[in-house]
Amino acid sequence: MAVLVVGSIALDDIETPYESRKNLLGGSASYASLAASFYSPVNLVGIVGSDFPNSHLEFFKKHRINLNGLQIIAGGKTFRWSGKYHADWNTRETLSVCLNVFENFTPQLPPEYLHPKVTLLANIAPTLQNHVLDQLTHPQFTIADTMDLWINTQRAELEKLLQRIDLLILNDSEARLFTSQANLLVAARQILKFGPAFVIVKKGEHGAMLVSETELFLAPAYPVEQVSDPTGAGDTFAGGVAGWLAANLSLSPPTFNQLRYAILRATALASFCVEDFSLEGLRNLTTETIESRVSALHSFISCP
């Protein structure tokens, strides 16, 4: 059964200490959908303008991404983002944001999208994430991503969302911001009290932490020797989790162990993402190539 992915689709200009690229395919839904598609078909919901290249639409279709939920606004312009990375890769500066058609985005789900096995509410405003959930009929497992902007500006709506989802994914600085807790384990446990059964805290080059009420799993990052563009790595991670669960979830909710397996696949996918600009690091991947990095991750966390 297909994964439902709802989020932003964008055209990005990226500047790094070593290279600059313009008019790249970006947006949280783009990265998440492609990552999920390696394990499951995807039903995508998003919005673009008529300036959105047809080659990107064909790219989505080639990867089992259903575009029946994609709004294409005639005469409109696609959401554009421009950013600059500094030498440590952890410092990112937003140079410009032009919301364009995304400013008035109201997700509308086609009838065939209303009964998803796994739903991924990618990084968009909590008001929109809640609007999507209002349309669904008995979703089996729901994942949401968020960011500091929504924590600061839509706190109440985000707390409402947490009561309705099964898994929240956020990074370490966002977990600390949301809870005012410096200790990430304490922060994750506190987030659980708002409603989700599981929390994943992404820690960048230091891996990820999966927390439930009674269990804890620490996953390493895959060591990447040459980073080209970190944009979308977190969205790729979330999509990898959602896609693997959709392909392997027989019971709802998943077991903690199933989530551990999903995180290792997601980590491997994110490592490929950062090795090239935009989605190019994922474009020609095979499941065999992904699994080779998953095997390496297993070796990092096991003892002979």
C-alpha positions as CSV (number, residue, x, y, z in Angstrom):
1,M,0.0,0.0,0.0
2,A,1.2,3.5,-0.9
3,V,2.7,6.0,1.6
4,L,0.8,9.3,1.8
5,V,3.3,12.2,1.8
6,V,2.2,15.8,2.2
7,G,4.7,18.7,2.2
8,S,6.4,21.4,0.2
9,I,7.8,21.2,-3.3
10,A,10.4,23.8,-4.2
11,L,13.0,25.1,-6.5
12,D,16.2,25.8,-4.6
13,D,19.4,27.8,-5.1
14,I,22.2,26.4,-2.9
15,E,25.5,27.9,-2.1
16,T,28.2,25.9,-0.3
17,P,31.9,26.7,0.5
18,Y,32.8,24.8,-2.6
19,E,30.1,25.2,-5.2
20,S,26.8,26.9,-6.1
21,R,23.8,25.5,-8.0
22,K,20.5,27.1,-9.0
23,N,17.0,25.9,-9.8
24,L,17.4,22.6,-8.1
25,L,14.5,20.3,-7.2
26,G,13.8,20.7,-3.5
27,G,11.1,20.8,-0.8
28,S,10.3,18.4,2.0
29,A,7.8,16.4,0.1
30,S,10.2,15.9,-2.9
31,Y,13.0,14.4,-0.7
32,A,10.6,12.4,1.5
33,S,8.7,10.9,-1.5
34,L,11.8,9.8,-3.4
35,A,13.2,8.2,-0.3
36,A,10.0,6.4,0.5
37,S,9.6,5.2,-3.1
38,F,12.6,2.8,-2.7
39,Y,10.3,0.7,-0.5
40,S,6.7,1.6,-1.3
41,P,4.6,3.5,-3.9
42,V,3.9,7.0,-2.8
43,N,0.8,9.2,-3.0
44,L,2.1,12.8,-3.1
45,V,0.2,15.9,-2.1
46,G,1.7,19.3,-2.8
47,I,1.5,22.4,-4.9
48,V,3.6,23.9,-7.7
49,G,3.3,26.6,-10.4
50,S,3.3,26.3,-14.1
51,D,7.0,27.1,-14.1
52,F,7.7,23.7,-12.5
53,P,9.8,21.7,-15.0
54,N,8.0,18.8,-16.6
55,S,11.3,16.8,-16.2
56,H,10.7,16.8,-12.5
57,L,7.2,15.5,-12.9
58,E,8.5,12.7,-15.0
59,F,11.2,12.0,-12.5
60,F,8.5,11.6,-9.8
61,K,6.4,9.3,-11.9
62,K,9.4,7.2,-12.8
63,H,9.9,6.5,-9.1
64,R,6.3,5.2,-8.4
65,I,5.2,8.6,-7.0
66,N,1.5,9.2,-7.8
67,L,0.8,12.9,-8.7
68,N,-3.0,12.8,-8.5
69,G,-2.7,15.0,-5.4
70,L,-0.4,17.5,-6.9
71,Q,-1.9,21.0,-7.6
72,I,-0.4,22.7,-10.6
73,I,-1.5,26.4,-10.6
74,A,-1.7,27.8,-14.1
75,G,0.3,31.1,-14.3
76,G,1.6,30.6,-10.8
77,K,5.2,30.4,-9.6
78,T,6.7,27.5,-7.6
79,F,7.9,28.0,-4.0
80,R,11.6,29.1,-4.1
81,W,14.2,28.9,-1.4
82,S,17.8,30.1,-1.5
83,G,20.4,29.1,1.2
84,K,24.0,29.2,2.0
85,Y,26.1,26.7,4.0
86,H,29.2,27.5,6.0
87,A,32.3,25.4,6.3
88,D,31.1,23.3,9.3
89,W,28.0,22.3,7.4
90,N,25.9,22.8,10.5
91,T,25.4,26.5,10.0
92,R,22.9,27.3,7.3
93,E,21.8,30.8,6.3
94,T,18.5,31.4,4.4
95,L,19.2,34.0,1.8
96,S,15.7,34.3,0.4
97,V,12.2,32.7,0.6
98,C,9.5,33.3,-2.1
99,L,6.5,31.2,-1.0
100,N,4.6,32.0,-4.3
101,V,1.8,29.4,-4.8
102,F,2.8,27.7,-1.6
103,E,1.5,30.7,0.4
104,N,-2.1,29.6,-0.2
105,F,-1.6,25.9,-0.2
106,T,-4.5,24.0,1.3
107,P,-3.9,20.2,0.9
108,Q,-6.8,18.5,-0.7
109,L,-6.6,14.7,-0.8
110,P,-8.1,12.6,-3.7
111,P,-10.5,9.9,-2.6
112,E,-7.9,7.1,-3.2
113,Y,-5.6,8.8,-0.7
114,L,-7.9,8.8,2.3
115,H,-7.1,5.4,3.8
116,P,-3.3,5.3,4.1
117,K,-1.3,2.6,5.8
118,V,1.5,5.1,6.6
119,T,1.1,8.9,6.5
120,L,4.1,11.2,6.5
121,L,3.2,14.8,7.3
122,A,6.5,16.3,6.1
123,N,7.8,19.7,7.3
124,I,4.9,22.1,6.7
125,A,2.8,24.2,9.1
126,P,1.0,22.3,11.8
127,T,-2.2,23.9,10.7
128,L,-1.8,22.2,7.4
129,Q,-0.8,18.9,9.0
130,N,-3.9,18.9,11.1
131,H,-6.0,19.8,8.1
132,V,-4.7,16.6,6.4
133,L,-5.5,14.5,9.4
134,D,-9.1,15.9,9.3
135,Q,-9.5,14.4,5.9
136,L,-8.2,10.9,6.6
137,T,-10.4,7.9,7.6
138,H,-8.7,5.7,10.2
139,P,-5.1,6.2,9.3
140,Q,-3.0,3.3,10.6
141,F,0.3,5.0,11.4
142,T,1.0,8.7,11.2
143,I,4.4,10.3,11.2
144,A,5.0,14.1,11.5
145,D,8.1,16.2,11.0
146,T,8.5,19.7,12.3
147,M,11.0,22.6,12.7
148,D,11.9,25.5,14.9
149,L,9.7,28.0,13.0
150,W,6.5,26.1,13.9
151,I,7.6,25.6,17.5
152,N,8.0,29.3,17.8
153,T,5.0,30.5,15.8
154,Q,2.4,27.7,16.0
155,R,3.0,26.0,19.4
156,A,-0.6,25.4,20.2
157,E,-1.4,23.9,16.8
158,L,1.7,21.7,17.1
159,E,0.6,20.5,20.5
160,K,-2.8,19.6,19.1
161,L,-1.0,17.7,16.3
162,L,1.1,15.7,18.8
163,Q,-2.1,14.2,20.3
164,R,-3.1,12.8,16.8
165,I,0.2,11.2,15.6
166,D,2.2,8.1,16.4
167,L,5.7,9.3,15.7
168,L,7.3,12.7,15.8
169,I,10.6,13.3,14.0
170,L,12.7,16.4,14.9
171,N,16.3,17.4,15.3
172,D,18.2,17.9,18.5
173,S,18.0,21.7,18.6
174,E,14.2,21.5,18.0
175,A,13.7,19.0,20.8
176,R,15.5,21.3,23.2
177,L,13.6,24.3,21.9
178,F,10.2,22.6,22.3
179,T,10.9,21.3,25.8
180,S,13.5,23.7,27.2
181,Q,15.5,20.6,28.2
182,A,19.2,20.3,27.5
183,N,19.3,16.5,27.9
184,L,17.9,14.9,24.7
185,L,16.6,11.8,26.4
186,V,14.7,13.9,29.0
187,A,13.4,16.1,26.1
188,A,12.2,13.1,24.1
189,R,10.5,11.6,27.2
190,Q,8.7,14.9,27.7
191,I,7.5,15.0,24.1
192,L,6.0,11.6,24.5
193,K,3.7,13.0,27.2
194,F,2.1,15.2,24.5
195,G,0.7,12.1,22.7
196,P,3.0,10.3,20.3
197,A,4.0,6.7,21.0
198,F,7.5,7.3,19.6
199,V,10.0,10.1,19.1
200,I,13.0,10.2,16.8
201,V,15.6,12.9,17.6
202,K,18.0,13.4,14.7
203,K,21.5,14.4,15.7
204,G,23.1,15.1,12.3
205,E,26.5,13.5,12.0
206,H,26.0,11.9,15.4
207,G,23.1,9.7,14.3
208,A,19.6,9.4,15.7
209,M,17.8,8.4,18.9
210,L,14.5,6.5,19.0
211,V,12.6,6.7,22.2
212,S,9.4,5.1,23.4
213,E,8.0,5.1,27.0
214,T,10.0,2.0,27.9
215,E,12.7,1.6,25.2
216,L,15.7,3.4,23.7
217,F,17.7,2.9,20.5
218,L,20.8,4.9,19.4
219,A,21.6,4.7,15.7
220,P,24.9,5.9,14.4
221,A,25.2,8.1,11.3
222,Y,26.9,6.6,8.2
223,P,30.3,8.2,7.9
224,V,30.3,10.3,4.8
225,E,33.8,11.5,3.7
226,Q,32.6,14.1,1.2
227,V,29.5,16.2,1.9
228,S,28.2,18.2,-1.1
229,D,24.8,19.5,0.0
230,P,23.0,18.7,3.3
231,T,19.7,20.1,2.1
232,G,16.9,17.6,2.5
233,A,18.8,15.0,4.5
234,G,16.2,15.2,7.3
235,D,13.3,14.9,4.9
236,T,15.0,12.0,3.2
237,F,15.4,10.3,6.6
238,A,11.7,10.7,7.4
239,G,10.7,9.4,4.0
240,G,13.0,6.4,4.4
241,V,11.3,5.6,7.8
242,A,7.8,5.9,6.2
243,G,8.6,3.9,3.1
244,W,10.2,1.0,4.9
245,L,7.3,0.8,7.4
246,A,4.7,0.9,4.7
247,A,6.4,-2.1,3.0
248,N,6.9,-4.1,6.1
249,L,4.2,-3.1,8.6
250,S,1.8,-6.0,9.1
251,L,0.5,-4.7,12.5
252,S,-0.3,-1.2,13.6
253,P,1.5,0.2,15.4
254,P,4.9,-1.2,14.5
255,T,7.1,-2.8,17.0
256,F,10.0,-0.9,18.4
257,N,12.3,-3.4,16.6
258,Q,10.6,-2.6,13.3
259,L,11.3,1.1,13.9
260,R,14.9,0.3,14.5
261,Y,15.2,-1.4,11.1
262,A,13.4,1.5,9.5
263,I,15.9,4.0,11.0
264,L,18.9,2.1,9.7
265,R,17.4,2.3,6.1
266,A,16.6,6.0,6.6
267,T,20.1,6.7,7.8
268,A,21.6,5.0,4.8
269,L,19.4,7.0,2.4
270,A,20.3,10.3,4.1
271,S,24.0,9.5,3.7
272,F,23.5,9.2,-0.1
273,C,21.5,12.4,-0.1
274,V,24.3,14.6,1.3
275,E,26.8,13.3,-1.2
276,D,25.4,15.3,-4.1
277,F,23.2,18.4,-4.7
278,S,19.4,18.2,-4.6
279,L,18.1,14.7,-5.1
280,E,20.9,13.6,-7.4
281,G,22.5,11.4,-4.7
282,L,19.3,9.3,-4.6
283,R,18.4,9.4,-8.3
284,N,20.1,6.2,-9.4
285,L,20.2,4.2,-6.2
286,T,19.2,0.6,-6.0
287,T,18.0,-1.3,-2.9
288,E,21.2,-3.4,-3.1
289,T,23.3,-0.3,-2.8
290,I,21.2,1.0,0.1
291,E,21.4,-2.4,1.9
292,S,25.2,-2.4,1.6
293,R,25.3,0.7,3.8
294,V,22.7,-0.8,6.1
295,S,25.0,-3.7,6.6
296,A,27.8,-1.4,7.4
297,L,25.6,0.4,10.0
298,H,24.8,-3.0,11.5
299,S,28.5,-3.7,11.9
300,F,28.9,-0.4,13.7
301,I,26.4,-1.3,16.4
302,S,27.1,-5.0,16.9
303,C,29.9,-6.8,18.8
304,P,31.4,-10.1,17.5
